[in-house]
Amino acid sequence: MRKKQNRVIPGFGLTMGITVTTLSLLILLPLASVLIRSFDQTPAEFWQTITRSNVIGAFRTSILCALLAAAINCVFGLILAWILVRYDFPGKRLMDGMIELPFALPTAVAGITLTKMYSDQGVLGQALNRIGIQGSYTRVGLVIALVFLGFPFVVRSFNPVLQKLPPSCDDAALTLGASKSFTFRHVILPELTPALLTGFGLALARGIGEYGSVTYISGNSAKNGTQVVSYVIMQKLNSGSADYVGAASIALVLLAISFLLMFFLNLVQWLAARRTR
């Protein structure tokens, strides 16, 4: 007879019931309401709504800028995570804590601050103007805001993996005559690939649907190609007639893109982790 195990948390049935109920109330039902509301129109009307020129342009801007920002975050996030894990220096704890600021800072406050700093009168904006780059109210400013928001996701994805990866691994490769680039590509990078994909996916998904921080710094100009898809949704909701059905249709496409993106990245991450093991 199998001995009954004492558990701190209640049994599987009660725990699973609470989990499913919480998941349904907080996530599944709100997402289902978006799907149901978008069905209040015919397929032809749905297609007409999501294929308008301003909607397609907004999707293009959001996806491309989010991709670029996520790629930038992967490069510099790995560098910062490597420094925080492998080196000890004064102010290390302070720097490690400052990484969490984009999580705690309201996105609207971040957007206003970045817009001021990268405007023509701002300190960083004036420096960019000297080399012919305009910060605020352009796609450059949009990418800067998304880099600011997605940076913590990438760094925190790398941290636990680097902590478990002993320095002796790369030291052994260097001792055996491997170059630094060979060691990074064939010893370190395969171990970091799942974390890299996780951080990239989280930063990308956050960037595609971001609203608060990009509203000010992008300028939201359809003519200049700086209008993001989240702003188009809010524009429909705040219009005089309040086009809820149109907003739900665009939100449904955005939801499908995010879902497919996360599914693909999780699949690649699983395959990479399986190959590494």
C-alpha positions, 0 to 999 in steps of 0.5 A: 500500500502506497504511503500517503504523502503530507503536502504543505499545499492542498491536494491535487484536486483542490489546487487544480480547481483553484488554478483553473478557476483563477486562469479562467476568470483572469485570462481566458474569459477576457480573451474570449470576450474579445473573440466573441465581440469581433464576431458581431460583424460579417467576415467581409466587414472583419477583413475590411477592418483589419486590412485598412491602410492605417491598420496595416501600417500600424501593425508593420510599425509595431512589429518591425520596431518591436523586433529591432528593440528585442534584438538590441536588448538581446545583445546588450542584455547578455553583456549586462547579465554577464557582467553582473554574474561573472564580476564583482565591483562597487555598486553591483547591487545598485545596478542590479536593482536599477534593472527592475525600474522599467517594471515599477515605473508607470509606462506613461511616465516613462514615455513622457520622460523619454520624449523630453530627453530625446526631443530637440531640446533634450540632452540626448536629443541634441546629441543625436541631432548633431549626427543627423538623427531625430529622436522623439516623434520618429521610429527611432524614438519608438525603438528607444522606448521599446528597448527601455521596456524590454530590457529587464525581460532579457537580463532576467532571462539570462541571469539564472542560466549564467549563474548555473554555468560555471566559469570552468566550462569556458576556461577548459575550452580556452585551456584546450586551445579554443579561441574566445570566439569559438568558445562563445559560439560552441560552449557558451551560446548553446547553453544560453539559447533557450534563455535568449529565445525566452527573453527575445520572445517576452520583449517582442510580445511586450513591444508589439502591444505596448501603448503607454510609453510609445504614445508620446515619443512616437508621435502617432503619425500615420503619414510618418509611419509612427502610428502603433497598433495599440493606438489605433485600437484606443482611437477607435474606442475613444471616437465619437461612435466608439467602434467597439467591434472594430477595436475588438477585431484589431485586438483579435489579430494582435492576440493571434500574432502574440499567441503564434509568436509565443508558441513558435518561440516556445517550440524552438526553445524546447527543441534547443533545450532538448538538443542541449540535454 
